[in-house]
Amino acid sequence: MLNIGLGKTLLIHHWDTDGICSAAIILEKLSKDDITTWVPPLGTFYLTDDHIGMTQSYDNVVICDMALPESNVSQIAEKSNIVMIDHHHQDPIADITHINPVAEGASGDDYPSNTWVLKEYLGLPLSLKIVLGYVGDREQKIKENPFFWEITKEYMREKGLNFDELLKLVYRIDSNYKVGDREAVMKAPHLLRMYNTEDDILENKQWAENLRHLKKKLEETLLDPPEEIDGTQIKRLDTPYAIISQVTRKLAWGTDRNTVVINTGFFDEQDQLYCRSNTVDMHDLIERAKELGYNAGGKMDVLGAIIPKSESEKFLAETIEYLKKNR
């Protein structure tokens, strides 16, 4: 069971489908009506001093699918009991309950989602929320993982679903953060806690409207082909929409090539950089970004970083060189 004591509980979660489904599962397991769900400002993977002060007013803080800097976690732990559940590359964090098999040396391929970490840790049966977590994080790439693809095919047979229908559900849930609606993201776990079927998700009218709007924006964005530098695809965006990861996936998985996308329109003083590779382990580049003081994270095949605008071109060049040397 999760080590949650008495008192007020704050649940910090990632804004994507895996994070939202994980938060919904935790809400179900804790069976408490007074849990506050919260996400940092969309696109940021760190907490400000004001955020930390807010979190310290809670007796318990659960962090799921959100690889916050260890310094943030340590500050919260000064006054609150922390349970952290994750599947991203990170070092084990002492003096808290840290549930992350990948941090302990397990392969990321064995834990493609935070929902799967929860399934194993809590001994849960397979469910729609668990499946949507790893389908959301891996999309088509889950088909290349024999173990999880067999599980997914069996689940689809039992439920009368196909893979495109699972993706459609993921896109509905993801639509909240992609249109920049942070309040809807924080509300979503409470809705999903009550949603048990695909129809429950499909009948959410606001999510459907979000998706229609995003589809049009994404199509417009992908009309212009990426440039190529030293064998890496480079795509530049200037948009307030949180579509950088989706653009990167579509370009990378559609061509099987290393892909870097940079968005200069999401933050006023910083740029977003997102990188995907099918052949290069991104771990060392993630650590390099952190050494440079950037807020960065990811997995074996993914890097996401928030970079000061004055330094983004330099780090973009370093990323391209890293991919060139390690492919």
N, C-alpha and C positions, 0 to 999 in steps of 0.2 A: 504493500500500500504506500501511498504518498505520505511523507512525513509532515503533515499539516496539523498545527496545533490549534488551540482556541483563539478567538479574536478575529479581527478583520483580515481579509485575504485579498491581495492584489494579484491578478493573473496577467502577466506581460507576455504577449505572443507576437509572432511574426504575422505580417499582413496578408500572406498568400494562403492558398488553399490548405497546404500542409499545416501552417501555423493555426489557421482558423479551425480546421478539423481537430487538431490536437487540443486546442483550447476547449472545444465542445466536448471532447472525450473527458477531459479533466473536470469540467463542470458536472458531467454525468456521474463521474466516480465520487466526487466530493459531496454531491447532493446537498449543497448549501445554496441558499437563495441570496446571500449577501456578498457574493464574490464580485469584485469589480474587474472587468476586463479592460485592458489598456494597451495601446501601441505607441511607440515613439512617433514623432513626425515622420510621415511616409518617406521612405528612401534613406533614413538615417539609422545606423546600427550602434548608436551610443546614446548616453543620457547626459543632459546638462546638469549643472548643480541644482537648478530648480526642480528638475525631474527627480533627482536623487532625494532631495528633501521631501518631495511628495511621497515617494515610495517608502521612506523611513517612517511615515505615519501609520503604516500597516504592520500588523503583528507578523503576518506571513506574506512572502512574495514568491510566487511561482513564475519561473521564466521558461517559456517553451518555444523551441525552434527559433531562438533569437540569440546569436552568439555575441552577447554584449562584451565589451572589454573587461578583462579581469579586474581592472581598477574600479570600474563601476560596480561590479558584483561585490567586491570587498567593502566598498563604502555602504552599500545597502545592508550588508551582513553585520555592520556595526550595531544596528538597531533592530533588524528584522530576521526572522527565520527564513532561509532561502532554500527552495528546491528548484534546481535547474535541470531541464530535460532537453537534450539536443542530439543532433547527429552530424553536426559540422565539424571540420577540423579545428581543434582547440586543445590546449593543454588542460589536464585535470586541475580543478580548482579546489584548494584545501578549505576546510572549515565550513563547508556547506554540503548539502546533499546534491551531488552532481551525478546525474544519470546520463552518461554519454559513452556508449561502447566504442565509438570511433576515437574518442579522446584516450581511451585505454588501449588502443592499438588494433581494434577491429577494422575490417575493410569497409569502406563506404559503400561498396557494392552490396554488402550484407545488410546495410541499414540505409535504404534509399530515401527514407522519410522519417520525420519525427513521430508520425503516427505508428510506424513499425516499432520504434523504440518503446513507445507506450504499450503496444500490444504485447511485446515480450516481457516487459518489466511488470506489467499488471496482470499478465496471463489472460488477455482478452480474446474472445473469438473474433474471427474475421468479420468485418462489417463494412458498410458503404463508406463511412468516414475514414477508416483505415486505408481502404483501397484508393480513395480519392486523394489521400495524402501523398502516397508514392506515385500515383499517376500524375498528380499535379506537379511534383518536383522533377519527374523524369520524362513525362509525356511519352513520345514514341520510343525513346531509349530504353524504356522498361522492357520492351520486346527483346532486347539483346541480353537480358539477364534471365537465363533459363529458369531459375528457381522462382522468381517473382512472376515471370510470364505464365508459367504453368498455373500458379495460384490464381492469377488474374483471369486466365481462360476458364478455369473451373468456376470461379465466382460469376463470370458473365453467363456461363451456361445455366447455372442455378437461378440467376435472376432474370434471364431473358434479355440481357443487355449486350451491346457490342461496344468496341473500344471507342468509336467516335461518340457514342452516347455518354461514356464516362468522361471524355474530354469536354463535351458540352457542359456537363455539370461543373467541372473544374473551372471552365471559363466564366460561368455564371458567378461562382464564388469569388474568383479573382477580379471580377469586374469592379468590385467596390474600391479596391486600392488603385486600380488602373485609371479610374476617373478622378482619383484624388479625394475620395470621400472617407476621411479618417473616422468620422463618427459611425458610418455604416460598417466599417471594418470592425470597430469595437463592439458593435451590436450583433454582428454576424454569428459569433460563437453561441450566443443565447438562442438565436433562431435555429442554428444547426443542432443544438441540443434537443430541440423538439422535432427536427426533421429526421425521418427514418427511411424515406424512400426517394427515388429519383423524382417522382412527381411533386413531392414537397418542395424540392429545390426549383424545379421548372416553373412552378406556379408563383414564384416570387416575381411580381411584375417589375419592380424597380431593377432587379438584377438583369432581367431580360432587356429592359430599355438601355441600361448601361452597356450591355454587350453589343447592341445594334450601333450605338454611338462609337464604341471602340473599334468595331470591325471596319467602319468607314475610315477612321483615322489611320488604322494600321495599313489598310490597302493603299492609302495615299502615301504613307511613309515608305512602303516597299516598292513603289513605282520606280524610284531612282536607284540604280544598281550601286553596290558598294565599290569603293576603289580597292586596289590591291597593292600592298607593299610587302616585299620580301616573302611572298607566298601567303600572306595573311589578309583576309578580308577586313576592310575598315569601313564602318558606316557612321556618319555623323548625323546627329539629331539635334533639334532645337525646339523642344516641346515640353509643356508643363504636365503632360500625361505620363503616367508610370508604365511605359510600354517598353523600356529598354531591354528587360530580360526576354520578353516575347519576341522582339525584333531580333535579338541575338540568337535565340533558339531557332527561329525560322530560317535565318541565314546559315547558321552552322549546320543544322540537321538537314537542310535542303541541299547542301553542297558537300558535306563531310569535310569541311575545311576549317582551319583555325579562324576565329572571328572575334573582332573587337568592335564594340559599339560605344561611342562617347556621346553623351547628351549634355548640351550646354544650357538647356532651357528649364531645368527642373528646380535648381537652386539659384539664388541671386549671386552668391559669392563662391560657389563650388560647382564642379562638374561631376557627373556620374560616368564611371567607366565600367564596362561589363565585358568579360572575356570568356569564351568557351573554346575548348579544344577536345578533340577525340583522341589525341595521341600524347599530349603533354600534361604531366602532373603539375597542377598549379600551386601546390603547397608552398614551394620556396618563394614564388612571386607574391603570394599572400603575405608571407612573413616579411618580405622585403617592403611591401606597401605599409605594413604596420611599423616597421623600423623607421620609415620616412615620416611617421606620424599621421598617416591617413587612416580613416575609418574603413577597414577592409575586412572581408571574410569570404567564405566560399567552401568549395569541396574539391575533390580531386580534379574535376574537369571544369571548374567554374571559379572565376574571380569576380568579385564586385567591390568597387572602391569609390569613395567620395574624396575628391581631390580639389585643393584650392585652384581657382582658375589660372593663376599665374604659373602653376606647376603641371597642369594637365598635359600639355604637349610633350614635355620632357618625359613624364611617366608613360605616355602613350608610346613614345619611341623606345623606352626601356622594355615595355611589354612586347612590342614587335620583335625586338632583339632576343628576348627570352624565348619566345616561341620559335624563332629561327634556330637558335642554338640547341634547343631540346627536342625538336620534332624528330 
